[in-house]
Amino acid sequence: MKTLELSAGQLESTSFEPLNQILGELDRRGITLKALHLMIYLRAAGRDLKRLSVLASDIGLTSAGLTGVADQLEDKGLAARVVQRQDRRSIYLTLTPKGNQFTDWIAECLGLPSGVSAT
């Protein structure tokens, strides 16, 4: 994981407006930081689908915690559960076009290329 270190001078010249804009939009939409974390993780994974249990482990949530976050994103139309025909017991989570659009907007606010992870 990369860390960001800023000197006092850099901190004074840093604009927190993009972060404030993102946090305001999250609040307006009722999206938690855990949900944002999951969306960014899913966007970085691209088409590499991962089961819910693997996602939970990867982002540091319990299975129950991930279920709640996934429900939140599904209710808002930002993510969808996917069941593979080969193994209907395995459930995956993917971003919807609306979820991809929202993560692209976040990347744009932060000055990152769309569809590219920040890691």
Rosetta constraint file for C-alpha pairs under 8 A:
AtomPair CA 1 CA 119 HARMONIC 7.13 0.50
AtomPair CA 2 CA 119 HARMONIC 6.99 0.50
AtomPair CA 6 CA 10 HARMONIC 5.68 0.50
AtomPair CA 6 CA 11 HARMONIC 5.88 0.50
AtomPair CA 7 CA 11 HARMONIC 6.07 0.50
AtomPair CA 8 CA 12 HARMONIC 6.30 0.50
AtomPair CA 9 CA 13 HARMONIC 6.50 0.50
AtomPair CA 10 CA 14 HARMONIC 6.03 0.50
AtomPair CA 16 CA 20 HARMONIC 6.12 0.50
AtomPair CA 17 CA 21 HARMONIC 5.98 0.50
AtomPair CA 18 CA 22 HARMONIC 6.22 0.50
AtomPair CA 18 CA 109 HARMONIC 5.35 0.50
AtomPair CA 18 CA 110 HARMONIC 6.23 0.50
AtomPair CA 19 CA 23 HARMONIC 6.09 0.50
AtomPair CA 19 CA 109 HARMONIC 7.73 0.50
AtomPair CA 19 CA 110 HARMONIC 7.57 0.50
AtomPair CA 20 CA 24 HARMONIC 5.97 0.50
AtomPair CA 21 CA 25 HARMONIC 6.24 0.50
AtomPair CA 21 CA 109 HARMONIC 7.93 0.50
AtomPair CA 22 CA 26 HARMONIC 6.16 0.50
AtomPair CA 22 CA 106 HARMONIC 6.68 0.50
AtomPair CA 22 CA 109 HARMONIC 7.48 0.50
AtomPair CA 23 CA 27 HARMONIC 6.16 0.50
AtomPair CA 24 CA 28 HARMONIC 6.09 0.50
AtomPair CA 25 CA 29 HARMONIC 6.08 0.50
AtomPair CA 26 CA 30 HARMONIC 5.85 0.50
AtomPair CA 26 CA 31 HARMONIC 4.90 0.50
AtomPair CA 26 CA 32 HARMONIC 6.82 0.50
AtomPair CA 26 CA 33 HARMONIC 7.95 0.50
AtomPair CA 27 CA 31 HARMONIC 6.23 0.50
AtomPair CA 27 CA 32 HARMONIC 7.68 0.50
AtomPair CA 31 CA 35 HARMONIC 6.17 0.50
AtomPair CA 31 CA 36 HARMONIC 6.93 0.50
AtomPair CA 31 CA 72 HARMONIC 7.65 0.50
AtomPair CA 31 CA 73 HARMONIC 7.83 0.50
AtomPair CA 32 CA 36 HARMONIC 6.35 0.50
AtomPair CA 33 CA 37 HARMONIC 6.06 0.50
AtomPair CA 34 CA 38 HARMONIC 6.25 0.50
AtomPair CA 34 CA 69 HARMONIC 7.05 0.50
AtomPair CA 35 CA 39 HARMONIC 6.17 0.50
AtomPair CA 35 CA 69 HARMONIC 5.56 0.50
AtomPair CA 35 CA 70 HARMONIC 7.55 0.50
AtomPair CA 35 CA 72 HARMONIC 7.59 0.50
AtomPair CA 35 CA 73 HARMONIC 6.89 0.50
AtomPair CA 36 CA 40 HARMONIC 6.17 0.50
AtomPair CA 37 CA 41 HARMONIC 6.14 0.50
AtomPair CA 37 CA 59 HARMONIC 7.71 0.50
AtomPair CA 38 CA 42 HARMONIC 6.08 0.50
AtomPair CA 38 CA 59 HARMONIC 7.17 0.50
AtomPair CA 39 CA 43 HARMONIC 6.08 0.50
AtomPair CA 39 CA 95 HARMONIC 7.07 0.50
AtomPair CA 39 CA 99 HARMONIC 7.34 0.50
AtomPair CA 39 CA 103 HARMONIC 7.12 0.50
AtomPair CA 40 CA 44 HARMONIC 6.13 0.50
AtomPair CA 40 CA 103 HARMONIC 6.66 0.50
AtomPair CA 40 CA 117 HARMONIC 7.00 0.50
AtomPair CA 41 CA 45 HARMONIC 6.22 0.50
AtomPair CA 41 CA 59 HARMONIC 7.96 0.50
AtomPair CA 41 CA 117 HARMONIC 7.81 0.50
AtomPair CA 42 CA 46 HARMONIC 6.37 0.50
AtomPair CA 42 CA 93 HARMONIC 7.97 0.50
AtomPair CA 42 CA 94 HARMONIC 6.54 0.50
AtomPair CA 42 CA 95 HARMONIC 6.74 0.50
AtomPair CA 43 CA 95 HARMONIC 7.16 0.50
AtomPair CA 43 CA 100 HARMONIC 6.97 0.50
AtomPair CA 43 CA 103 HARMONIC 7.27 0.50
AtomPair CA 43 CA 115 HARMONIC 6.60 0.50
AtomPair CA 43 CA 116 HARMONIC 7.52 0.50
AtomPair CA 43 CA 117 HARMONIC 7.02 0.50
AtomPair CA 44 CA 115 HARMONIC 7.28 0.50
AtomPair CA 44 CA 116 HARMONIC 6.27 0.50
AtomPair CA 44 CA 117 HARMONIC 4.83 0.50
AtomPair CA 45 CA 49 HARMONIC 7.31 0.50
AtomPair CA 49 CA 92 HARMONIC 6.33 0.50
AtomPair CA 49 CA 93 HARMONIC 7.12 0.50
AtomPair CA 49 CA 94 HARMONIC 7.10 0.50
AtomPair CA 50 CA 54 HARMONIC 6.17 0.50
AtomPair CA 50 CA 55 HARMONIC 6.28 0.50
AtomPair CA 50 CA 92 HARMONIC 5.71 0.50
AtomPair CA 50 CA 93 HARMONIC 7.14 0.50
AtomPair CA 51 CA 55 HARMONIC 6.26 0.50
AtomPair CA 51 CA 90 HARMONIC 6.33 0.50
AtomPair CA 51 CA 91 HARMONIC 5.57 0.50
AtomPair CA 51 CA 92 HARMONIC 4.48 0.50
AtomPair CA 51 CA 93 HARMONIC 7.07 0.50
AtomPair CA 52 CA 56 HARMONIC 6.12 0.50
AtomPair CA 52 CA 63 HARMONIC 7.35 0.50
AtomPair CA 52 CA 66 HARMONIC 7.34 0.50
AtomPair CA 52 CA 67 HARMONIC 7.89 0.50
AtomPair CA 52 CA 91 HARMONIC 6.16 0.50
AtomPair CA 52 CA 92 HARMONIC 5.53 0.50
AtomPair CA 52 CA 93 HARMONIC 6.62 0.50
AtomPair CA 53 CA 57 HARMONIC 6.45 0.50
AtomPair CA 53 CA 63 HARMONIC 5.98 0.50
AtomPair CA 54 CA 58 HARMONIC 6.08 0.50
AtomPair CA 55 CA 59 HARMONIC 6.22 0.50
AtomPair CA 55 CA 66 HARMONIC 7.75 0.50
AtomPair CA 56 CA 60 HARMONIC 5.90 0.50
AtomPair CA 56 CA 61 HARMONIC 4.76 0.50
AtomPair CA 56 CA 62 HARMONIC 5.76 0.50
AtomPair CA 56 CA 63 HARMONIC 5.66 0.50
AtomPair CA 56 CA 65 HARMONIC 7.76 0.50
AtomPair CA 56 CA 66 HARMONIC 5.59 0.50
AtomPair CA 57 CA 61 HARMONIC 6.11 0.50
AtomPair CA 57 CA 62 HARMONIC 7.09 0.50
AtomPair CA 61 CA 65 HARMONIC 5.61 0.50
AtomPair CA 61 CA 66 HARMONIC 5.87 0.50
AtomPair CA 62 CA 66 HARMONIC 6.14 0.50
AtomPair CA 63 CA 67 HARMONIC 6.15 0.50
AtomPair CA 64 CA 68 HARMONIC 6.42 0.50
AtomPair CA 65 CA 69 HARMONIC 6.42 0.50
AtomPair CA 66 CA 70 HARMONIC 5.93 0.50
AtomPair CA 67 CA 71 HARMONIC 6.02 0.50
AtomPair CA 68 CA 72 HARMONIC 6.25 0.50
AtomPair CA 69 CA 73 HARMONIC 6.33 0.50
AtomPair CA 70 CA 74 HARMONIC 6.06 0.50
AtomPair CA 70 CA 79 HARMONIC 7.24 0.50
AtomPair CA 70 CA 80 HARMONIC 7.99 0.50
AtomPair CA 70 CA 93 HARMONIC 7.59 0.50
AtomPair CA 71 CA 75 HARMONIC 5.99 0.50
AtomPair CA 72 CA 76 HARMONIC 6.44 0.50
AtomPair CA 73 CA 77 HARMONIC 6.25 0.50
AtomPair CA 73 CA 78 HARMONIC 5.09 0.50
AtomPair CA 73 CA 79 HARMONIC 5.30 0.50
AtomPair CA 73 CA 80 HARMONIC 7.77 0.50
AtomPair CA 74 CA 78 HARMONIC 5.79 0.50
AtomPair CA 74 CA 79 HARMONIC 4.91 0.50
AtomPair CA 74 CA 80 HARMONIC 5.53 0.50
AtomPair CA 74 CA 81 HARMONIC 7.82 0.50
AtomPair CA 77 CA 96 HARMONIC 6.90 0.50
AtomPair CA 77 CA 98 HARMONIC 6.74 0.50
AtomPair CA 77 CA 99 HARMONIC 7.27 0.50
AtomPair CA 78 CA 95 HARMONIC 5.88 0.50
AtomPair CA 78 CA 96 HARMONIC 5.33 0.50
AtomPair CA 78 CA 97 HARMONIC 7.48 0.50
AtomPair CA 78 CA 98 HARMONIC 5.45 0.50
AtomPair CA 78 CA 99 HARMONIC 4.02 0.50
AtomPair CA 78 CA 100 HARMONIC 7.71 0.50
AtomPair CA 79 CA 93 HARMONIC 6.72 0.50
AtomPair CA 79 CA 94 HARMONIC 5.49 0.50
AtomPair CA 79 CA 95 HARMONIC 4.15 0.50
AtomPair CA 79 CA 96 HARMONIC 4.93 0.50
AtomPair CA 79 CA 99 HARMONIC 6.13 0.50
AtomPair CA 80 CA 93 HARMONIC 5.69 0.50
AtomPair CA 80 CA 94 HARMONIC 5.50 0.50
AtomPair CA 80 CA 95 HARMONIC 6.25 0.50
AtomPair CA 80 CA 96 HARMONIC 6.34 0.50
AtomPair CA 81 CA 91 HARMONIC 6.47 0.50
AtomPair CA 81 CA 92 HARMONIC 5.51 0.50
AtomPair CA 81 CA 93 HARMONIC 4.50 0.50
AtomPair CA 81 CA 94 HARMONIC 6.43 0.50
AtomPair CA 82 CA 91 HARMONIC 5.78 0.50
AtomPair CA 82 CA 92 HARMONIC 4.94 0.50
AtomPair CA 82 CA 93 HARMONIC 5.88 0.50
AtomPair CA 82 CA 94 HARMONIC 7.13 0.50
AtomPair CA 83 CA 87 HARMONIC 7.52 0.50
AtomPair CA 83 CA 88 HARMONIC 5.58 0.50
AtomPair CA 83 CA 89 HARMONIC 7.56 0.50
AtomPair CA 83 CA 90 HARMONIC 6.34 0.50
AtomPair CA 83 CA 91 HARMONIC 5.04 0.50
AtomPair CA 83 CA 92 HARMONIC 6.34 0.50
AtomPair CA 84 CA 88 HARMONIC 5.55 0.50
AtomPair CA 84 CA 90 HARMONIC 6.94 0.50
AtomPair CA 84 CA 91 HARMONIC 7.34 0.50
AtomPair CA 95 CA 99 HARMONIC 5.10 0.50
AtomPair CA 95 CA 100 HARMONIC 6.04 0.50
AtomPair CA 96 CA 100 HARMONIC 6.22 0.50
AtomPair CA 97 CA 101 HARMONIC 6.08 0.50
AtomPair CA 98 CA 102 HARMONIC 6.21 0.50
AtomPair CA 99 CA 103 HARMONIC 6.25 0.50
AtomPair CA 100 CA 104 HARMONIC 6.07 0.50
AtomPair CA 100 CA 115 HARMONIC 7.64 0.50
AtomPair CA 101 CA 105 HARMONIC 6.26 0.50
AtomPair CA 102 CA 106 HARMONIC 6.37 0.50
AtomPair CA 103 CA 107 HARMONIC 6.19 0.50
AtomPair CA 103 CA 114 HARMONIC 7.78 0.50
AtomPair CA 103 CA 115 HARMONIC 7.47 0.50
AtomPair CA 104 CA 108 HARMONIC 6.13 0.50
AtomPair CA 104 CA 113 HARMONIC 7.94 0.50
AtomPair CA 104 CA 114 HARMONIC 4.78 0.50
AtomPair CA 104 CA 115 HARMONIC 5.98 0.50
AtomPair CA 105 CA 109 HARMONIC 6.19 0.50
AtomPair CA 105 CA 114 HARMONIC 7.66 0.50
AtomPair CA 106 CA 110 HARMONIC 6.32 0.50
AtomPair CA 107 CA 111 HARMONIC 6.06 0.50
AtomPair CA 107 CA 112 HARMONIC 4.76 0.50
AtomPair CA 107 CA 113 HARMONIC 6.25 0.50
AtomPair CA 107 CA 114 HARMONIC 5.71 0.50
AtomPair CA 107 CA 115 HARMONIC 7.65 0.50
AtomPair CA 107 CA 116 HARMONIC 7.73 0.50
AtomPair CA 108 CA 112 HARMONIC 5.64 0.50
AtomPair CA 108 CA 113 HARMONIC 6.70 0.50
AtomPair CA 108 CA 114 HARMONIC 6.57 0.50
AtomPair CA 112 CA 116 HARMONIC 7.21 0.50
AtomPair CA 112 CA 118 HARMONIC 7.29 0.50
